[in-house]
Amino acid sequence: MKEYKPPYSITEDMLNLVSSISEKMGKIDVYHNLDAKPHLRRNNRIKSIHSSLKIEANSLSIGEVKDVIDGRIVFGAKREIQEVKNAYEAYNMIRKLDPFSLKDLKRIHGIMEKFLEEKAGEFRHGEEGVFNGDECIFVAPPPHLVPGLMTDLFSWMKKNKKKVHPLIMSAVFHYEFVFIHPFSDGNGRTARLWHTAILAQWNSLFEYIPIESQIEKFQSEYYKVIAECHVNGQSNLFIEFMLKQINIILDEIIIQIRKPDDILSEYTKKLLDVMDFGVPYSTIALMKLLGIKSRETFRKNYLDPALKLEMVIRTIPDKPNSKNQRYIKK
């Protein structure tokens, strides 16, 4: 019987992107700042969870996701709140996973779908398709083929984990998993987490790099590329797409960890310390967090310098004095 091999080929663009990503990871390793910043790691984890769930139509804001994780009361759909709790538990297990174990994959899916799906962690028994909103991208293979396809995929990964670069293998897995669509629900969330798990085994810093937030920015293209790969019969376009997104998100990570403290005043540092990444704050909310009563003092000493350094941005940049203005830590 012919040995299974996912249909893809290495292109010059892939090699260039792998080289660029490896170089950027080297820079992050040199700084070691990500390891020394638990607040940054936690916020990036929250961004990963929020974005991955948002791709699947979860309507909770990043602030609400953070509140759910922190154990605060959130008024939202019960299912969406449970999705956040499940995803947080699953992402916290990344270091304990064997990304080449089909058993571990089923276990993670069981956590992702806990209290949501009756047969969580079990392969589907019905027909399924991949959807972008209401649009069907393609119909997945029939259910009786799923166990064999998943076994073949993991066998290939195990056999080639020292031959195929993790950046390539993780993208190949991601596409093949989405194509097989092995579960009745939660396939996209599980695919994105497992992509991270494969990369985290290569370099542990990937555990806290929110690739999902970059995918969410280009969600339409994400589904379009998946559909094109299905038509082409190979995953080259998807691999290149994912490598590009990782290459871009690493630029943001480098900016996050390279901000030199010597250019920051004590006021700016205090402001940044009370802000979570990606969460919009009103002026009043920030003043309350800082314990400041004077709006003028807040703007002059805290907010304006942070805006000037582009470490904080406005949600409505063309209307700086809008009553609906909010500020986000970049």
NULOLUM-751205 format. One record per residue (C-alpha): y, z, x; residue number from 1; residue in three letters. Coordinates in nm, 3 decimals. Each point is the difference from the previous one (the first is absolute). Layout:
! residues N
Y; Z; X; NUM; ALA
...
This chain:
! residues 330
0.000; 0.000; 0.000; 1; MET
0.342; -0.098; 0.136; 2; LYS
0.215; 0.294; 0.109; 3; GLU
0.306; 0.063; -0.216; 4; TYR
0.346; -0.064; 0.147; 5; LYS
0.323; 0.019; -0.201; 6; PRO
0.171; -0.340; -0.009; 7; PRO
0.305; 0.012; 0.228; 8; TYR
0.112; -0.136; 0.335; 9; SER
0.233; 0.137; 0.265; 10; ILE
0.336; -0.179; 0.018; 11; THR
0.276; 0.004; 0.259; 12; GLU
0.228; 0.178; -0.248; 13; ASP
-0.259; 0.277; -0.038; 14; MET
-0.028; 0.046; 0.376; 15; LEU
0.378; 0.015; 0.040; 16; ASN
0.031; 0.257; -0.278; 17; LEU
-0.283; 0.214; 0.139; 18; VAL
0.176; -0.004; 0.337; 19; SER
0.334; 0.098; -0.155; 20; SER
-0.154; 0.281; -0.207; 21; ILE
-0.190; 0.135; 0.301; 22; SER
0.321; 0.003; 0.204; 23; GLU
0.187; 0.188; -0.272; 24; LYS
-0.282; 0.252; -0.039; 25; MET
0.026; 0.056; 0.374; 26; GLY
0.368; 0.084; -0.038; 27; LYS
-0.075; 0.248; -0.277; 28; ILE
-0.275; 0.158; 0.212; 29; ASP
0.244; 0.039; 0.289; 30; VAL
0.255; 0.184; -0.212; 31; TYR
-0.264; 0.226; -0.162; 32; HIS
0.272; 0.085; -0.250; 33; ASN
-0.210; -0.077; -0.306; 34; LEU
-0.246; 0.275; 0.097; 35; ASP
0.290; 0.240; 0.051; 36; ALA
0.155; -0.071; -0.342; 37; LYS
-0.219; 0.137; -0.280; 38; PRO
0.283; -0.055; -0.248; 39; HIS
0.009; -0.371; 0.086; 40; LEU
-0.379; -0.028; -0.017; 41; ARG
-0.006; 0.166; -0.342; 42; ARG
0.274; -0.220; -0.138; 43; ASN
-0.174; -0.313; 0.125; 44; ASN
-0.320; 0.119; -0.169; 45; ARG
0.190; 0.045; -0.326; 46; ILE
0.146; -0.350; 0.038; 47; LYS
-0.351; -0.141; 0.049; 48; SER
-0.131; 0.167; -0.314; 49; ILE
0.303; -0.087; -0.214; 50; HIS
-0.001; -0.367; 0.104; 51; SER
-0.375; -0.049; -0.036; 52; SER
0.006; 0.147; -0.351; 53; LEU
0.315; -0.190; -0.094; 54; LYS
-0.175; -0.328; 0.086; 55; ILE
-0.254; 0.096; -0.268; 56; GLU
0.277; 0.067; -0.257; 57; ALA
0.031; 0.379; 0.042; 58; ASN
0.355; 0.071; -0.123; 59; SER
0.067; 0.332; 0.176; 60; LEU
0.296; -0.001; 0.240; 61; SER
-0.042; 0.104; 0.362; 62; ILE
0.177; 0.326; -0.083; 63; GLY
-0.246; 0.067; -0.284; 64; GLU
-0.293; -0.085; 0.228; 65; VAL
0.131; 0.255; 0.249; 66; LYS
0.037; 0.259; -0.276; 67; ASP
-0.360; -0.055; -0.116; 68; VAL
-0.124; 0.044; 0.358; 69; ILE
0.213; 0.314; 0.037; 70; ASP
-0.150; 0.145; -0.317; 71; GLY
0.314; -0.022; -0.211; 72; ARG
-0.003; -0.087; -0.370; 73; ILE
0.059; -0.370; -0.061; 74; VAL
0.047; -0.150; -0.345; 75; PHE
-0.197; -0.323; 0.016; 76; GLY
-0.318; -0.167; -0.116; 77; ALA
-0.302; 0.223; 0.065; 78; LYS
-0.194; -0.287; 0.156; 79; ARG
0.282; -0.088; 0.240; 80; GLU
0.035; 0.361; 0.114; 81; ILE
-0.377; 0.019; 0.058; 82; GLN
0.015; -0.323; 0.204; 83; GLU
0.252; 0.166; 0.233; 84; VAL
-0.214; 0.313; 0.041; 85; LYS
-0.309; -0.208; 0.068; 86; ASN
0.173; -0.229; 0.249; 87; ALA
0.147; 0.296; 0.190; 88; TYR
-0.344; 0.159; 0.030; 89; GLU
-0.154; -0.330; 0.113; 90; ALA
0.267; -0.077; 0.260; 91; TYR
-0.038; 0.349; 0.145; 92; ASN
-0.364; -0.085; 0.075; 93; MET
0.073; -0.305; 0.218; 94; ILE
-0.075; 0.182; 0.327; 95; ARG
-0.340; 0.112; -0.131; 96; LYS
-0.110; -0.347; -0.112; 97; LEU
-0.234; -0.242; 0.171; 98; ASP
0.170; -0.331; -0.090; 99; PRO
-0.330; -0.180; 0.060; 100; PHE
-0.193; 0.212; -0.250; 101; SER
-0.058; -0.141; -0.346; 102; LEU
-0.098; 0.350; -0.112; 103; LYS
0.341; 0.134; 0.107; 104; ASP
0.173; -0.285; -0.184; 105; LEU
-0.176; 0.091; -0.323; 106; LYS
0.091; 0.364; 0.056; 107; ARG
0.368; -0.087; 0.043; 108; ILE
-0.003; -0.216; -0.312; 109; HIS
-0.151; 0.294; -0.184; 110; GLY
0.298; 0.210; 0.106; 111; ILE
0.251; -0.275; -0.082; 112; MET
-0.142; -0.027; -0.354; 113; GLU
-0.080; 0.367; -0.063; 114; LYS
0.061; 0.091; -0.367; 115; PHE
0.110; -0.362; -0.059; 116; LEU
-0.321; -0.203; 0.010; 117; GLU
-0.333; 0.122; -0.136; 118; GLU
-0.202; -0.177; 0.270; 119; LYS
0.234; 0.056; 0.294; 120; ALA
-0.162; -0.086; 0.330; 121; GLY
-0.254; -0.234; -0.160; 122; GLU
0.001; -0.379; 0.016; 123; PHE
0.106; -0.177; -0.318; 124; ARG
-0.243; -0.140; -0.256; 125; HIS
0.242; -0.231; -0.180; 126; GLY
0.204; -0.310; 0.075; 127; GLU
0.337; 0.058; 0.165; 128; GLU
0.298; -0.199; 0.123; 129; GLY
0.296; 0.053; 0.230; 130; VAL
0.331; 0.016; -0.188; 131; PHE
0.366; -0.013; 0.097; 132; ASN
0.149; 0.155; -0.310; 133; GLY
-0.143; -0.201; -0.290; 134; ASP
-0.086; -0.298; 0.218; 135; GLU
-0.363; -0.037; 0.106; 136; CYS
-0.008; -0.100; 0.367; 137; ILE
-0.375; -0.064; 0.007; 138; PHE
-0.325; 0.118; -0.155; 139; VAL
-0.209; 0.226; 0.225; 140; ALA
-0.367; -0.069; 0.080; 141; PRO
-0.251; 0.105; -0.269; 142; PRO
-0.105; 0.368; 0.014; 143; PRO
-0.361; -0.062; 0.107; 144; HIS
0.130; -0.147; 0.329; 145; LEU
0.228; 0.295; 0.085; 146; VAL
-0.252; 0.230; 0.179; 147; PRO
-0.118; -0.282; 0.227; 148; GLY
0.352; -0.124; 0.077; 149; LEU
0.120; 0.350; 0.089; 150; MET
-0.306; 0.066; 0.217; 151; THR
0.059; -0.329; 0.182; 152; ASP
0.368; 0.081; 0.055; 153; LEU
-0.069; 0.344; 0.148; 154; PHE
-0.288; -0.131; 0.210; 155; SER
0.232; -0.261; 0.150; 156; TRP
0.266; 0.264; 0.068; 157; MET
-0.245; 0.235; 0.173; 158; LYS
-0.145; -0.276; 0.215; 159; LYS
0.339; -0.141; 0.102; 160; ASN
0.222; 0.307; 0.026; 161; LYS
0.013; -0.033; 0.380; 162; LYS
0.046; -0.378; -0.007; 163; LYS
0.264; -0.051; -0.271; 164; VAL
0.342; 0.160; 0.048; 165; HIS
0.061; 0.278; -0.259; 166; PRO
0.322; -0.170; -0.111; 167; LEU
-0.204; -0.309; -0.091; 168; ILE
-0.302; 0.186; -0.136; 169; MET
0.207; 0.224; -0.228; 170; SER
0.171; -0.303; -0.156; 171; ALA
-0.331; -0.186; -0.038; 172; VAL
-0.149; 0.306; -0.170; 173; PHE
0.303; 0.036; -0.228; 174; HIS
-0.025; -0.358; -0.126; 175; TYR
-0.381; -0.002; -0.033; 176; GLU
0.005; 0.331; -0.186; 177; PHE
0.263; -0.125; -0.245; 178; VAL
-0.199; -0.322; -0.045; 179; PHE
-0.327; 0.185; -0.070; 180; ILE
0.183; 0.249; -0.223; 181; HIS
-0.294; 0.242; 0.013; 182; PRO
0.128; 0.264; -0.241; 183; PHE
0.118; -0.017; -0.358; 184; SER
0.336; 0.157; 0.091; 185; ASP
0.192; 0.118; 0.306; 186; GLY
-0.095; -0.292; 0.227; 187; ASN
0.352; -0.072; 0.127; 188; GLY
0.074; 0.365; 0.079; 189; ARG
-0.333; 0.042; 0.176; 190; THR
0.041; -0.324; 0.199; 191; ALA
0.343; 0.105; 0.130; 192; ARG
-0.119; 0.349; 0.096; 193; LEU
-0.306; -0.141; 0.180; 194; TRP
0.218; -0.249; 0.186; 195; HIS
0.193; 0.300; 0.133; 196; THR
-0.323; 0.188; 0.078; 197; ALA
-0.128; -0.283; 0.220; 198; ILE
0.330; -0.016; 0.188; 199; LEU
0.023; 0.380; 0.030; 200; ALA
-0.332; 0.008; 0.183; 201; GLN
0.147; -0.246; 0.252; 202; TRP
0.330; 0.190; 0.028; 203; ASN
0.045; 0.330; -0.185; 204; SER
0.373; -0.068; -0.053; 205; LEU
-0.090; -0.254; -0.270; 206; PHE
-0.096; 0.290; -0.224; 207; GLU
0.373; 0.059; -0.050; 208; TYR
0.134; -0.355; 0.005; 209; ILE
0.076; -0.105; -0.360; 210; PRO
-0.136; -0.355; 0.001; 211; ILE
-0.025; 0.027; -0.379; 212; GLU
0.379; 0.025; -0.034; 213; SER
0.037; -0.331; 0.181; 214; GLN
-0.262; -0.166; -0.223; 215; ILE
0.183; 0.130; -0.306; 216; GLU
0.321; -0.170; 0.113; 217; LYS
-0.186; -0.332; 0.005; 218; PHE
-0.238; 0.065; -0.288; 219; GLN
0.027; -0.348; -0.153; 220; SER
-0.070; -0.162; 0.336; 221; GLU
-0.291; 0.242; 0.051; 222; TYR
-0.171; -0.126; -0.315; 223; TYR
0.100; -0.360; 0.064; 224; LYS
-0.162; 0.006; 0.344; 225; VAL
-0.317; 0.155; -0.143; 226; ILE
-0.018; -0.281; -0.258; 227; ALA
0.059; -0.268; 0.266; 228; GLU
-0.275; 0.144; 0.219; 229; CYS
-0.237; -0.012; -0.295; 230; HIS
0.078; -0.369; -0.050; 231; VAL
-0.024; -0.072; 0.376; 232; ASN
-0.329; 0.184; 0.035; 233; GLY
0.117; 0.205; 0.302; 234; GLN
0.233; 0.292; 0.069; 235; SER
0.226; -0.137; 0.277; 236; ASN
0.319; 0.014; -0.207; 237; LEU
-0.067; 0.355; -0.111; 238; PHE
-0.070; 0.118; 0.355; 239; ILE
0.327; -0.154; 0.119; 240; GLU
0.187; 0.152; -0.296; 241; PHE
-0.129; 0.350; 0.073; 242; MET
0.070; -0.027; 0.372; 243; LEU
0.358; -0.106; -0.075; 244; LYS
0.051; 0.299; -0.232; 245; GLN
-0.138; 0.244; 0.258; 246; ILE
0.220; -0.157; 0.269; 247; ASN
0.307; 0.052; -0.220; 248; ILE
-0.078; 0.357; -0.107; 249; ILE
-0.045; 0.103; 0.364; 250; LEU
0.362; -0.099; 0.067; 251; ASP
0.105; 0.253; -0.264; 252; GLU
-0.223; 0.269; 0.150; 253; ILE
0.148; -0.058; 0.347; 254; ILE
0.350; 0.036; -0.145; 255; ILE
-0.103; 0.324; -0.173; 256; GLN
-0.129; 0.162; 0.319; 257; ILE
0.253; -0.139; 0.245; 258; ARG
0.319; 0.134; -0.159; 259; LYS
0.146; 0.193; 0.296; 260; PRO
0.094; 0.355; -0.091; 261; ASP
0.298; -0.005; 0.234; 262; ASP
0.194; -0.237; -0.229; 263; ILE
-0.046; 0.233; -0.296; 264; LEU
0.232; 0.286; -0.079; 265; SER
-0.145; 0.328; -0.120; 266; GLU
0.130; -0.086; -0.346; 267; TYR
-0.179; -0.336; -0.009; 268; THR
-0.323; 0.159; 0.121; 269; LYS
0.020; 0.259; -0.279; 270; LYS
0.057; -0.271; -0.260; 271; LEU
-0.297; -0.205; 0.122; 272; LEU
-0.220; 0.309; 0.011; 273; ASP
0.045; 0.071; -0.372; 274; VAL
-0.063; -0.361; -0.105; 275; MET
-0.342; -0.158; -0.056; 276; ASP
-0.051; -0.366; 0.086; 277; PHE
0.035; -0.237; -0.292; 278; GLY
0.126; 0.262; -0.248; 279; VAL
0.343; -0.072; -0.156; 280; PRO
0.240; 0.298; -0.004; 281; TYR
0.330; 0.049; -0.180; 282; SER
0.297; 0.155; 0.179; 283; THR
-0.037; 0.317; -0.206; 284; ILE
-0.372; 0.027; 0.081; 285; ALA
0.066; -0.030; 0.374; 286; LEU
0.285; 0.250; -0.006; 287; MET
-0.227; 0.246; -0.181; 288; LYS
-0.277; -0.048; 0.258; 289; LEU
0.249; 0.059; 0.280; 290; LEU
0.172; 0.293; -0.170; 291; GLY
0.341; -0.173; 0.014; 292; ILE
0.265; 0.032; -0.273; 293; LYS
0.273; -0.225; 0.141; 294; SER
-0.055; -0.367; -0.082; 295; ARG
0.255; -0.101; 0.266; 296; GLU
-0.178; 0.201; 0.271; 297; THR
-0.330; -0.153; -0.102; 298; PHE
0.129; -0.356; 0.018; 299; ARG
0.200; 0.041; 0.321; 300; LYS
-0.249; 0.201; 0.207; 301; ASN
-0.340; -0.094; -0.144; 302; TYR
-0.017; -0.316; -0.210; 303; LEU
0.250; -0.238; 0.162; 304; ASP
-0.143; 0.037; 0.355; 305; PRO
-0.354; -0.055; -0.131; 306; ALA
0.113; -0.312; -0.190; 307; LEU
0.178; -0.130; 0.310; 308; LYS
-0.317; 0.040; 0.208; 309; LEU
-0.196; -0.173; -0.281; 310; GLU
-0.238; 0.292; -0.014; 311; MET
0.091; 0.046; -0.365; 312; VAL
0.068; -0.293; -0.236; 313; ILE
0.155; -0.034; -0.345; 314; ARG
-0.210; -0.114; -0.296; 315; THR
0.303; -0.192; -0.132; 316; ILE
0.165; -0.125; 0.321; 317; PRO
0.248; -0.231; -0.173; 318; ASP
0.136; 0.287; -0.214; 319; LYS
0.037; 0.298; 0.237; 320; PRO
0.184; 0.214; -0.259; 321; ASN
-0.240; -0.063; -0.288; 322; SER
-0.091; 0.309; -0.203; 323; LYS
-0.363; -0.118; 0.023; 324; ASN
0.013; -0.018; 0.380; 325; GLN
-0.291; 0.152; 0.185; 326; ARG
-0.082; 0.037; 0.370; 327; TYR
-0.330; -0.073; 0.173; 328; ILE
-0.117; 0.105; 0.345; 329; LYS
-0.089; -0.317; 0.191; 330; LYS
